[in-house]
Amino acid sequence: MKKKIIALALFTTLTVTFTACNSDDANPVQIEKITVDQLPQQTQQFITGVFPNTTIAEANKVNKPNYYGSYYKLILNNNVQIDFDKEGNWTEIETTNHTAIPTEFLAQEVPLIQAYIAANYPTNFAIEIDRDRKGYEVKLNNGLELIFDRNQVFMGIDLDLDNDEQLIHYNELPKAAQTLLTTHFPSSEIVLIKRENDDEGTTYKVYVNDGFKIEFNQQGDWIEIESNQGKAIPSLLLPSPMLNYIQTNYSDFALTSVEKRSNSFEVELKNGRQQVELIFDREGNFVRIDR
C-alpha cells in the first residue's frame, strides 16, 4: 500500500452539498414509456450530435421532476443513461456498468471538468455527472464525488462531513487495518481516510484509487468492502464456501460488495443492470437470497 495521501484541494473549505428531494407519498412519481418522436426536439438533436453511433434503447417520461429537474430518462445502447429537463437540456448522465462516461460527451459538455480529472486523477474517470443551476457534481469510479461551480471550476470534494466525522492520516488507522491494506491491497494508493464516531463506536472508511472502499471497525477488522471499478475483492479475505457457491451459481456476476455482520455476510452481486443480494453465515455457507 502506497502511503502517499493525495492532496485534497480546499481541504478545509465548506463544500457544496446536493440534496435530492423526496417524493410526495400522496403523489408518487409516475413513469410513462414514450417514443423517440415524443422527446423534445433539442434532446433528439443532442443525442444525434453527441452520440451519433448509438441508438435509444428505452425512453421514459415522469409526471414531475426530481431535484435536478429531470423529466425525460433515456437509456442508450452504449450503457449510458442520460436525463433531460422539460426543455430538453441534459441534467444527469451516468453509465449503467460503472465504465467511463464517453469522452465525446465530456469534451463537448464539460471540457474543463474533463481536464481537471485528467490532471488530478489520471488513473480514474467519471461515471456520473449531475447538473443543476449551481453547478456540477461528478462521481469518479473510486467513489469520490467532486463539486464544480457552473463555470466548471473545482470547488471541493463532497465528503458530507459532520461533527462525528473527520479526515485522518494513514498512521492514525489501527495497526490491524494498516496490515490488511499492505497485505491485500499492496498496489493501491490511498485517496482519503475518514474516521466516524457514533453510538455504536468508531469506524474507519478508506478510499483507494482503484475503486475499493474498505470500512474497518475500531479494532481495525474489516467490516465492509466495496468494489466500484470491477476489480475482484481479495479472495483470501472471504470464506471458501462463499466463493465456491458464487462461482457455481453466479459465475456471470461480479462481486461488488461484502458486508460482515456479527453472525453473517451480506453479499451484493451485479451483472449489468441485474443485481442480487445473498446472505451467508459466518462460515460462508449460503443461507438465502435477500429479497
Secondary structure, DSSP 4 states (H G I P E B T S, - for coil): -B-PPPP-TTTTSPPP---PPPPPTTS---EEE--GGGS-HHHHHHHHHH-TT--EEEEEEESS--TT---EEEEETTSEEEEE-TTS-EEEEEETTS-PPPHHHHHHH-HHHHHHHHHH-TT--EEEEEEETTEEEEEETTS-EEEEETT--EEEE-----TTEEE--GGGS-HHHHHHHHHH-TT-BEEEEEEEEETTEEEEEEEETTSEEEEE-TTS-EEEEEESSSPPPPGGGS-HHHHHHHHHH-TTSEEEEEEE-SSEEEEEEEETTEEEEEEEETT--EEEE--
